[in-house]
Amino acid sequence: MIPAIKVKDYMQTSIAPVSPDATLSQVLDAFMHHDSAALPVSNATGQLLGVITEQSVLERAMLASYHCDLNLQAMDIMVTPEIMVSSETDILMLATTLKHQPETTTFAVVDNGRVSGIIRRKDILKALAVGTAACNRH
């Protein structure tokens, strides 16, 4: 059996949330700066309000560019995450969730009501690879 691996061991903490009033340009800049499939949106106290995915920003940016709509903000693009996890969530439990949510590629990590990072499908695969390698050593 794979040893217990927690989300905190593989989550990304360097991705700063964007504010709900961030402009489309600021959101696009944040995506370019971070290697991530999603950005958390939080208020001034760090409470998660939503998530902006690459897909959602692509669709909205395409329309905004076509119509020269410069008023688009993060709150207009974000979606409410169906699933949030804590940094203490077991990776195997999260992988099981992915099996039932194949369209979800990134999860917001929330601890004590505040965004503490994100974990991507790629991070989960990395954790499972390490766990599998540990099994091979036994």
C-alpha positions in Angstrom: 0.0 0.0 0.0 1.2 3.5 -0.8 2.3 5.3 2.4 0.1 8.3 3.5 0.8 11.3 1.4 -0.9 14.6 2.1 -1.9 17.4 -0.2 0.5 19.7 1.7 3.5 17.6 0.4 2.7 18.4 -3.2 0.5 21.5 -3.3 1.7 24.8 -4.9 1.9 27.6 -2.4 3.6 30.2 -4.6 0.5 31.0 -6.6 -0.9 34.2 -5.3 -4.7 34.6 -5.4 -6.1 37.4 -7.5 -8.7 39.8 -6.2 -12.3 39.7 -7.5 -11.8 43.2 -9.0 -8.6 42.2 -10.9 -8.9 43.2 -14.5 -8.8 40.8 -17.4 -5.3 42.0 -18.2 -4.2 41.3 -14.6 -5.7 37.9 -14.7 -4.0 37.1 -18.0 -0.7 38.4 -16.5 -1.1 36.1 -13.5 -1.6 33.1 -15.7 1.5 34.0 -17.7 3.5 34.4 -14.5 2.5 31.1 -12.9 2.6 27.6 -14.5 -0.9 26.8 -13.4 -4.2 25.6 -14.9 -6.2 27.7 -12.4 -6.0 30.8 -10.2 -7.8 31.2 -6.9 -9.8 34.3 -6.4 -10.0 35.5 -2.8 -11.0 38.6 -0.9 -8.8 40.8 1.3 -8.9 38.3 4.2 -7.9 35.4 2.0 -11.3 33.7 1.9 -11.7 31.7 -1.3 -14.4 33.3 -3.5 -13.9 31.3 -6.7 -11.4 29.8 -9.2 -10.5 31.0 -12.7 -9.5 28.1 -14.9 -7.6 28.4 -18.2 -10.7 27.3 -20.0 -12.9 29.9 -18.4 -10.4 32.8 -19.0 -9.8 31.6 -22.6 -13.5 31.8 -23.4 -14.0 35.1 -21.8 -10.8 36.7 -23.1 -11.7 35.6 -26.6 -15.1 37.3 -26.4 -13.6 40.4 -24.6 -10.9 40.8 -27.3 -13.5 40.5 -30.1 -15.8 43.1 -28.5 -13.0 45.2 -26.9 -14.6 44.8 -23.5 -12.1 46.2 -21.1 -14.4 46.1 -18.1 -14.2 42.4 -17.5 -13.0 41.5 -14.0 -12.0 38.3 -12.1 -15.4 38.1 -10.5 -17.0 37.9 -14.0 -14.7 35.0 -15.0 -14.4 32.9 -11.8 -16.5 29.8 -11.1 -17.4 28.5 -7.7 -15.2 25.4 -7.0 -17.3 22.3 -6.5 -14.6 20.7 -4.4 -12.1 22.3 -2.0 -9.5 20.4 -0.1 -7.4 21.0 2.9 -3.6 20.6 3.1 -4.2 17.6 5.3 -6.3 15.7 2.7 -4.9 12.4 1.7 -3.7 12.2 -1.9 -5.3 8.8 -2.5 -8.7 10.3 -1.4 -8.2 13.2 -3.7 -7.3 10.9 -6.6 -10.5 9.0 -5.9 -12.4 12.3 -6.2 -10.7 12.9 -9.6 -12.0 9.6 -10.8 -15.6 11.0 -10.4 -14.7 14.6 -11.5 -12.6 14.0 -14.7 -13.1 17.6 -15.9 -11.5 19.0 -12.7 -7.8 19.7 -13.2 -7.0 21.9 -10.2 -8.3 22.0 -6.7 -8.1 25.0 -4.3 -6.5 24.2 -1.0 -8.2 26.0 1.8 -7.1 25.8 5.5 -9.0 27.7 8.3 -11.2 29.4 5.7 -8.2 30.9 3.8 -6.6 30.0 0.5 -3.2 28.3 1.2 -2.5 27.1 -2.4 -3.6 24.9 -5.2 -3.0 21.3 -6.2 -3.1 20.2 -9.8 -3.8 16.9 -11.4 -0.1 16.8 -12.4 0.9 17.3 -8.7 -1.3 14.4 -7.7 0.2 12.2 -10.4 3.7 13.1 -9.1 2.7 12.1 -5.6 1.3 8.8 -6.8 4.5 8.1 -8.7 6.6 8.7 -5.6 4.2 6.5 -3.6 4.3 3.7 -6.2 8.1 3.9 -6.2 8.1 3.5 -2.4 5.9 0.4 -2.8 8.5 -1.1 -5.3 11.2 -0.7 -2.6 9.3 -2.9 -0.1 
